[in-house]
Every structure is written in C-alpha cells, then in structure tokens.
Amino acid sequence: MRRRLVLRAILAVFVLSLSLPAAGAEWDIKSDVLRLSGEAPSLAAFPDFEGIIWLSSRRYLLRPDGDMEKNHRRLIVIAERGGAIPEQLLLENSPGESFEILEASWHDPASGEKNGVLEVLPAGEGERFARVVIPREASGCLVAVETKFVSPKKYYMDDLLVLADELPVWEQRVEVEIPQDIAFYWQGTGVRNPERSVEYGVERIVWKVLNQPVWKSSGLLDGYPPMLVFSLRKGMSLHLSELRDLERSFVAPPLPKEIFSVGSVGSVGLQKIGDRIASYMRDRVTGDDGAYSGRILVRAVEPAGGAPRLSAWEGTLTAAKWLETLGYDVKVFWSQKMPVNQDGPGAKGLWREPVLLIGRDGSPDAYFTAGAADFGKLPPSLYGASVYRMEGAEVRRIVLPRGSASDNLLTQQWKLGIDENGMASGSLDITITGAWANVFSMGNSVTLENAADEILKSISFALPGMSMEPLSVRASGNGMRLAFGVKAPIGIVSGGNILVRMPSGLPVSFAEIPAGGEAFSFRFPFVFEQSTAISVPKGYKAFALPGKTRHGDDRIALDESIVYWEKSGRVDASSKWTVRSAVIDAALTGRISDQLALAVGWSEVTVPIRK
C-alpha cells in the first residue's frame, strides 16, 4: 500500500513539475517594499522592539526528484538605536538539509532601493546557524533575506512552524503546493483555515496571518504559541518507529567508572546513581535540542582537553543506556512541541525531546531529561504533558502528573519593625520551589550581585520607596531561597496614630490569568503565600483586626489571617492562596477571579495602631 502511494506521488510530482512556475523566480523586493510601506505600521508603534518583520513568506513544494524545497523570504525593518541594533541575524541550518542564502541585502524602507549587500558568515562545522552581518549604517533601514532549504524527503513533505517571532510580524504567508488529490493533513494553534485552490493539477494551500504580536508566556498557564504543523502523512506511528530505531541504534559514550560502577548499584540506589548522572550531564549538555534529522546524534569525536559535549537529546539517550547497563528498567517516551492527536499530521519536527521513565519491575520510580535540573523529578515544562512511544505496532500515550500544590511553593516571609514615622525595616525571605522556578526563569544565573534585579523582573512589589539589599542566595531542594534586607514606608502617620499597610509582592505572571470567565488551565497546582510579622513601636497597640477568614474550598482557597500578640507587641498577618485544581472549568472561573482580586488587594489591607 505504501509503495503504491509513493509511486502515485512520483507521477503526481512529474505532472506538478510541468505546470509550476520556476521555484527560483527572482524576488521583486522593491514591489513588496512599496506595497508594505503603505500598509505596515511604523516602528513607533513598537517602541520596545529593535525592529519589525514586515513580511515573512514561506513556500513549500516537491521537486521532480522527490525532495522538499522550502523558500523563506523576510523583510525586516531595523530600528535606529545605535549600538542597540542586532549585529547579526541568525539563520537556522537544520541538520540533513542543504541550505542556501539567495538574498542578503539592505534597502531604503520608503523607496525599496538597494543600499548594499550584507556579509554572510556560513555555519561552521557542527553549527546550526549561518549569520548575516548587519552594519551600523543599516540602522533605520530594511533588511531583505531569502533562504532556500532542500530536504531529502522521498516524495514526502512536512514541517512544523512557530508563527510568532522575536519581533512583531506584520504580514505572514505560508504556501504549500502539492499535486491535486494527494492527501494533506494539518493542525494549528492560533491560525485560521487556509485558502485552497486547484489549477492545472496543482493544489495550492495558503495560510495568511496579519499583525502577529510577539508571543510571551511565563509558563504559569497551559498554552502554546501560534503554531502550524502539516504533512502528507497521517499519524504518529511512522516517526515514533523511526525514533525507536534511533534509541536502539544510539551509541552512548562509555559508562564513566570514576563516577559509578555496576557493582555499586545495589549499595548506592537509583536516586544517588541518578544524581551522579544529572551532575555529570550538567557540565556536558549544550542545551541544543539536537533537532531530529533521522540520523544518529552522538558525536564520536571528543574535543581536545575535555569531555564530549552532548545535545539535550544525546544526554537523555546516553542516560537511558547507562541506566539500562546498571540494570534499571528504562522506557523512553517523546514529548511534543504542540498537542497533536494520534491521527493528526505526522511530522518529524513535532517531537520536542525524549523523556525517561525509570524504575524496576515496570514501575516508574523516577523521571529524567538531560535538560532538567534534578534527577527523579519531572521538569516543570512537562507537567501535565502527553508523551508517546511505540510499543510493538501500537502507539502508547501517557499523561504525566502535574505535581501537587505543595511541590510548587512561592512564599514571601516579611519580618519588619516599624518606627513612629511609619518607616519599616527588616528582612524578606523568598522561597521558590518546583515549577515556580521555571516561571521565574531562575537558574544558575542568579547570584548575590544580581538577585534583586532578577526578583524584580518576576515580582511586582506594591511598596513605593522600598529598597532591597541581597543578603544570601542558596539552592533549596528543587528550588531556591533568597534573603534580602528591606526598608519601606508602610505606615501613614496621623495624630499619633499609624495606619499600617501590608507589604506585598505579586508575581508578574498573575497578569496572564484570564478575567473574562473562560475556562483555562494552570500548568501546575501551586501555593502562593505572603506572611508578615510586624513589631509595633513601644507603647503602641493594634486594634480592629479581622482575625481569620477562608474563601473557597479544598480545590481552590484563599486564607487570610491577621492577629495581634499584645505581650510581644507583634502583628502576624498572612495571605495564602492554594490552587489544588490546575484545570479551571467554567464553574471555577468566577471563584478564581474573586480570589485573585483578594490576593491583589492584600497590599490594601491596613492595620490601625495607636498609643
């Protein structure tokens, strides 16, 4: 059956080659520039960006020899920002594809006249990116780049595209040309149905997207950027079978005897073995995802003077081989870049990374990916994700756990003393665990010197005039703890009385929570807690305190408490939001909105103290 389909595709491509215009038709850049200069917004509309992509146009077709050809044209207006303009434009060169830069020039954005040709730095051996150098004089001008990729597909076509870019995109076009009556499958997020037309035996499928903003997500909510995946084949089994073959043929570096040996397994145990593997990988994994090209990914040559560098894929598959050698049951599953059904389009680019489930006697006792910080714990980016593998001739799917609320803590503990002028000073301890560390993008880059700047990127403090002095930064389990010395005016003084506001800092990511009442999902359950201990000036007392209040139930609840301890002259207050249900259906959206308003309003809660 598959052979008949291939023969049919060969004949159809032959007909297609007779009816198509030349794929390498010269690009009329001036015409596109003149058209877009009257349609696209100016750079003034995007003051936070170093440019705007006026045009991103991709065209796919099957060549007479069965290879897939992709042409990509881009017009990018570069902002006038002196040294802030990008010095290089990176062009990805995927493994297994021939890659050619057909155009690299810069133009006047009003007339389209060419000002000059841009220097191209080809990708070096083992590199994934070629570079187009953008000179200083191109500031405020328009850059035109056209690339051509040819991929040996054997009368087959597929791709996965992220439609959002690092810059706003005004006009985007994706065009696929295939022989008429050939099966075509696609799926997308944030993209409308394509326009389809047939002429001279050629079906043309075109997606158009206008005014695509930069997609930003902290990772607090489930969601994906606008994406498009298409293929001439349906289903996951073909590529999952190829990935299974890749796993089996993968040649891992030798088991490092200086770290562990087969004889030590029984006495050491899985967690310690795993911790050693994670530590070993941490210094050797490049972070490159090793984009799948149907070939063995291991690099046999070891760089002089050091251990071999591994892609994240290589690191994970290497760990699988080592653990199997040590007698553990390891199952390799694969995560997706976007959720696609089992009978959806079958595209190689769909698969993000391998995920290991490790145990004995078939029970998964631990998880591991080489890009994760810890062995045994599920990376936050995979909470609730569906992962897949081939078992025999069948596709097996499992849904990974999201963790519990207690696994994902964000706590602020304020210890302050307030003087008669309403000025408070003391300490603030912030604990970040589990998926919150992923939301805050806090890793090894956080140091004592930059801790305050890093935390202020992720938490908005409702305390004008507050100063923060970092005291310590340390790892804590699957997260970190940061300690600051703080000073802030939190009291309003009037006639000898002081009205004290609660110190508060809200995650910037809370702004992503929908307010319109539609159902959504958090990526993980969580606890967000703010606790405060305020010592009042000598001779003062607190009055009219509300005590303890609970809003909600066991699924989602916000607990507030304000208590005054007269003997010690201290006010203890706390606001604790516990979200145990990550899936927020229509019945819970109103409750979430109410509780979010209370959490946001904590900074408006006041405590009167007087002599």
PyMOL commands that set and color helices and strands:
alter all, ss='L'
color gray80, all
select helices_A, chain A and resi 2-19+29-37+43-45+82-84+136-138+237-249+262-268+270-282+312-325+348-350+380-382+405-407+435-439+451-458+508-512+586-604
alter helices_A, ss='H'
color red, helices_A
select strands_A, chain A and resi 51-62+68-78+88-92+98-107+114-117+120-121+129-133+142-151+158-162+169-179+185-189+195-199+202-212+227-231+329-336+351-360+363-368+386-391+394-399+409-418+423-433+459-461+467-476+479-489+491-494+497-501+505-507+520-521+526-535+541-542+547-552+556-565+570-579+583-584+606-610
alter strands_A, ss='S'
color yellow, strands_A
deselect
rebuild
show_as cartoon
